[in-house]
Amino acid sequence: MLALSTAQTLQLNDQGQLRHYLSIDGLSRELLTEILDTADSFLEVGARSVKKVPLLRGMTVCNVFFENSTRTRTTFELAAKRLSADVINLDISTSSTSKGESLFDTLRNLEAMAADMFVVRHGDSGAAHFIAEHVCPDVAVINAGDGRHSHPTQGMLDMLTIRRHKGDFSGLSVAIVGDILHSRVARSDMLALRTLGCTDIRVIAPKSLIPVGIEQYGVRVFHDLAAGLKDVDVVIMLRLQKERMQGGLLPSEGEFFRLYGLTQQRLALAKPDALVMHPGPINRGVEIESAVADGAQSVILNQVTYGIAIRMAVLAMAMSGQKTQRQLDQDSEV
Amino acid sequence: MSQTLPTPAELIPALAAELTAHLATRGVTQPKFVGIRTGGVWVAQALLTEMGHDVATLGTLDVSFYRDDFTQNGLHPQVQPSALPFDIEGQHLVLIDDVLMSGRTIRAALNELFDYGRPASVTLVTLIELDARELPIRADVTALRLSLPADQRVKLRGPQPLSLELRQLGAVTD
């Protein structure tokens, strides 16, 4: 079992700048704000006719995905390309690991191809952390989701969505609804919201889908959707993770929708201008009704656009932190 | 050897007059103005006010994503969005910065501008031009040409009021 708390020190260089992006845990409010500000600038780049800047020209970004993903992988790819990096997509589930090569050996091989950055998705919690600790220190590692632990770019794209629509985090009430137990998005959102000064964070789910020890995140737990949604500014719906559901946690999808599905009627309990968010992919009729998902309060598709900007920011900042560290190491050797 | 510098307030009217004459010579009647963050935006605002143009029409560039020193110095921590409130395609642009030194900022700014479109022309205006060029880039219009010792820099402070300051470097970093 890895000590995930060491992610804090592993993520930063000697000057406190990002060099890996593994978890929101341990990152300061200033650093999270810097990520959001940088992403705002990249959002402007995305609105130009030439949606590309030369920042990472000549560098190679490896998308190493041990788990399926469409949205995250393609937005990381687009982000890296808009920074002018070269991108390699590696779908490990169909490559050498099935021939018996270990994770370590696969990565050493990629490193030998002079990759400057690894974007990693893995089904095991702590995988990105393991890679950041054990590959060449010059390679920046970005966590694109590890097990139930963390999905820090999704967390920050959610924060960018909230900040762009609501301005500030203090005074906001944010509800996270659904399968909290299996959700790395929920963990990253709770940590980011708290760090950025949100004081009313609510999680709404049946008892069987709430993890033990959730209190450490400074959230209020609701088992009743109507009570939890009352007067909130933001509703973050989570996907019911069918592939992670090992039976026994829920009677049926229909029952889940009846109790926890977001309908227009239930959304009316939140503030009239409340935002509806969802990390995607959405299960229509399971956790969210189509009328809500496609409704005026939904910012689900904006989240995808903001996701590219957040990923550009994190890629650029981590690469910058690595370069600075290399310079510091060289200077200290002289 | 120390020099006393004039104030920007003294330099701006001359800069405006020279720019107006320069644009007239080239037959440019409806230029679009773009300031480079941060000092160039301050100079541009003062210049537009002096020339009687609406400051709200000013475009701003943050060239952080286009700098050539990313691999040495990393990303500037306070990047702000560039904002051009007009289409630059086919337009005559006036690009404004505070101090022209190596020319690297202007190189980055030109690259960024061309990602927005193809302007008809770009005129470079700087408050000060130092003879420390590292690239073949010169200002078309400038208010003050200076020669400084290698360990001195000139810095514009602002936004209100604008002032020029000479700084001694601890060591030459070039």
Interface residues (C-beta under 8 A of the other chain):
Chain A: Q17 E34 D37 T38 D40 S41 L43 E44 V45 R48 S49 V50 K52 V53 P54 L55 A316 M317 S320 G321 K323 T324 Q327
Chain B: D62 S64 F65 Y66 F70 T71 Q72 N73 G74 L75 P77 Q78 V79 Q80 P81 S82 A83 N111 E112 D115 Y116 G117
